Amino acid sequence: MVMPAILVLLFGSIQVAAWFVARATALNAAQSAVNAQRVHLAPPGAGEARAVAFLTTAGDWLVGWEQPGPACVTDTTEVTCTVTGRSLSVVPGVDFAVRQTAHGTAERWTG
């Protein structure tokens, strides 16, 4: 009688842990993208390329990140990169949305 409740709690806690790891993976990818894109005279798309390289080697904790893919927005003073996806599903049919954004100051010459 108690065993089904224990199994639900066990698999639920593993699913929540997978969500936290997916969030950490997305945040690390976004931070890596910002670090690549904020460099002085960085080519367009350097941040997205760095995030894709990070996510392809990070494992499958964050799934579905390819659609639409990491996105970076650069203006004169700031770089913002966002990575979205879904957490790995441990319990069939249960996964959580993940969206992490990182910001950084763009390197530039000032007077």
C-alpha positions as a LaTeX table, in Angstrom:
\begin{tabular}{lrrr}
\hline
Residue & $x$ (\AA) & $y$ (\AA) & $z$ (\AA) \\
\hline
Met1 & 0.00 & 0.00 & 0.00 \\
Val2 & 2.86 & 2.40 & 0.80 \\
Met3 & 5.09 & 1.21 & $-2.06$ \\
Pro4 & 3.26 & 3.11 & $-4.88$ \\
Ala5 & 3.53 & 6.35 & $-2.90$ \\
Ile6 & 7.24 & 5.77 & $-2.33$ \\
Leu7 & 7.79 & 5.10 & $-6.04$ \\
Val8 & 5.90 & 8.26 & $-7.03$ \\
Leu9 & 8.00 & 10.32 & $-4.62$ \\
Leu10 & 11.21 & 8.69 & $-5.82$ \\
Phe11 & 10.58 & 9.25 & $-9.51$ \\
Gly12 & 9.17 & 12.71 & $-8.84$ \\
Ser13 & 12.31 & 13.75 & $-7.01$ \\
Ile14 & 14.50 & 12.37 & $-9.82$ \\
Gln15 & 12.42 & 14.35 & $-12.35$ \\
Val16 & 12.85 & 17.55 & $-10.35$ \\
Ala17 & 16.60 & 16.90 & $-10.12$ \\
Ala18 & 16.73 & 16.45 & $-13.90$ \\
Trp19 & 14.96 & 19.81 & $-14.28$ \\
Phe20 & 17.55 & 21.53 & $-12.08$ \\
Val21 & 20.42 & 19.99 & $-14.08$ \\
Ala22 & 18.75 & 21.11 & $-17.33$ \\
Arg23 & 18.44 & 24.65 & $-15.95$ \\
Ala24 & 22.12 & 24.65 & $-14.98$ \\
Thr25 & 23.09 & 23.36 & $-18.42$ \\
Ala26 & 21.05 & 26.06 & $-20.17$ \\
Leu27 & 22.50 & 28.80 & $-17.94$ \\
Asn28 & 26.07 & 27.63 & $-18.54$ \\
Ala29 & 25.44 & 27.60 & $-22.29$ \\
Ala30 & 23.97 & 31.12 & $-22.16$ \\
Gln31 & 26.91 & 32.40 & $-20.10$ \\
Ser32 & 29.36 & 30.80 & $-22.50$ \\
Ala33 & 27.55 & 32.46 & $-25.41$ \\
Val34 & 27.69 & 35.86 & $-23.73$ \\
Asn35 & 31.42 & 35.47 & $-23.06$ \\
Ala36 & 32.02 & 34.71 & $-26.74$ \\
Gln37 & 29.77 & 37.46 & $-28.10$ \\
Arg38 & 30.88 & 40.27 & $-25.80$ \\
Val39 & 34.49 & 40.24 & $-27.02$ \\
His40 & 35.52 & 43.40 & $-28.87$ \\
Leu41 & 34.76 & 43.01 & $-32.59$ \\
Ala42 & 33.26 & 39.54 & $-32.17$ \\
Pro43 & 31.73 & 38.31 & $-35.42$ \\
Pro44 & 27.95 & 38.01 & $-35.59$ \\
Gly45 & 26.84 & 34.57 & $-34.46$ \\
Ala46 & 29.89 & 33.84 & $-32.28$ \\
Gly47 & 27.71 & 33.54 & $-29.19$ \\
Glu48 & 25.21 & 31.20 & $-30.79$ \\
Ala49 & 28.03 & 29.03 & $-32.13$ \\
Arg50 & 29.64 & 28.79 & $-28.68$ \\
Ala51 & 26.30 & 27.86 & $-27.07$ \\
Val52 & 25.68 & 25.18 & $-29.69$ \\
Ala53 & 29.18 & 23.76 & $-29.14$ \\
Phe54 & 28.58 & 23.70 & $-25.38$ \\
Leu55 & 25.17 & 22.06 & $-25.65$ \\
Thr56 & 26.31 & 19.35 & $-28.06$ \\
Thr57 & 28.97 & 18.23 & $-25.57$ \\
Ala58 & 26.91 & 18.72 & $-22.40$ \\
Gly59 & 24.80 & 15.60 & $-22.74$ \\
Asp60 & 21.06 & 15.18 & $-23.02$ \\
Trp61 & 19.90 & 16.95 & $-19.86$ \\
Leu62 & 18.43 & 19.76 & $-21.97$ \\
Val63 & 16.43 & 18.44 & $-24.91$ \\
Gly64 & 14.80 & 20.33 & $-27.74$ \\
Trp65 & 17.26 & 23.22 & $-27.58$ \\
Glu66 & 17.82 & 23.02 & $-31.35$ \\
Gln67 & 14.37 & 24.51 & $-32.04$ \\
Pro68 & 14.64 & 27.54 & $-32.17$ \\
Gly69 & 18.24 & 27.36 & $-30.91$ \\
Pro70 & 20.27 & 29.71 & $-28.74$ \\
Ala71 & 19.71 & 33.40 & $-29.48$ \\
Cys72 & 21.96 & 36.38 & $-28.74$ \\
Val73 & 21.06 & 40.05 & $-29.02$ \\
Thr74 & 23.88 & 42.59 & $-29.09$ \\
Asp75 & 23.55 & 46.36 & $-28.84$ \\
Thr76 & 26.21 & 49.01 & $-28.29$ \\
Thr77 & 26.64 & 48.33 & $-24.57$ \\
Glu78 & 25.15 & 44.93 & $-23.71$ \\
Val79 & 24.92 & 41.34 & $-24.87$ \\
Thr80 & 21.97 & 39.11 & $-23.94$ \\
Cys81 & 21.84 & 35.41 & $-24.80$ \\
Thr82 & 18.92 & 33.06 & $-24.18$ \\
Val83 & 18.81 & 29.26 & $-24.29$ \\
Thr84 & 15.50 & 27.41 & $-24.21$ \\
Gly85 & 14.53 & 23.75 & $-24.19$ \\
Arg86 & 12.90 & 21.09 & $-22.04$ \\
Ser87 & 14.24 & 18.96 & $-19.23$ \\
Leu88 & 15.05 & 15.30 & $-19.75$ \\
Ser89 & 11.98 & 13.18 & $-19.06$ \\
Val90 & 12.51 & 10.53 & $-16.40$ \\
Val91 & 8.79 & 10.00 & $-15.84$ \\
Pro92 & 7.14 & 9.28 & $-19.22$ \\
Gly93 & 5.17 & 12.27 & $-20.45$ \\
Val94 & 6.52 & 14.62 & $-17.78$ \\
Asp95 & 9.06 & 17.28 & $-18.62$ \\
Phe96 & 9.45 & 20.93 & $-17.74$ \\
Ala97 & 10.20 & 23.97 & $-19.86$ \\
Val98 & 13.62 & 25.55 & $-19.34$ \\
Arg99 & 14.59 & 29.10 & $-20.32$ \\
Gln100 & 17.79 & 30.73 & $-19.10$ \\
Thr101 & 19.17 & 34.14 & $-20.03$ \\
Ala102 & 22.60 & 35.64 & $-19.39$ \\
His103 & 23.67 & 39.28 & $-19.75$ \\
Gly104 & 27.06 & 40.90 & $-20.13$ \\
Thr105 & 28.63 & 44.20 & $-21.03$ \\
Ala106 & 29.96 & 44.41 & $-24.56$ \\
Glu107 & 33.66 & 45.25 & $-24.78$ \\
Arg108 & 34.21 & 48.56 & $-26.55$ \\
Trp109 & 36.53 & 51.53 & $-26.67$ \\
Thr110 & 35.43 & 54.53 & $-24.61$ \\
Gly111 & 36.79 & 58.01 & $-24.37$ \\
\hline
\end{tabular}
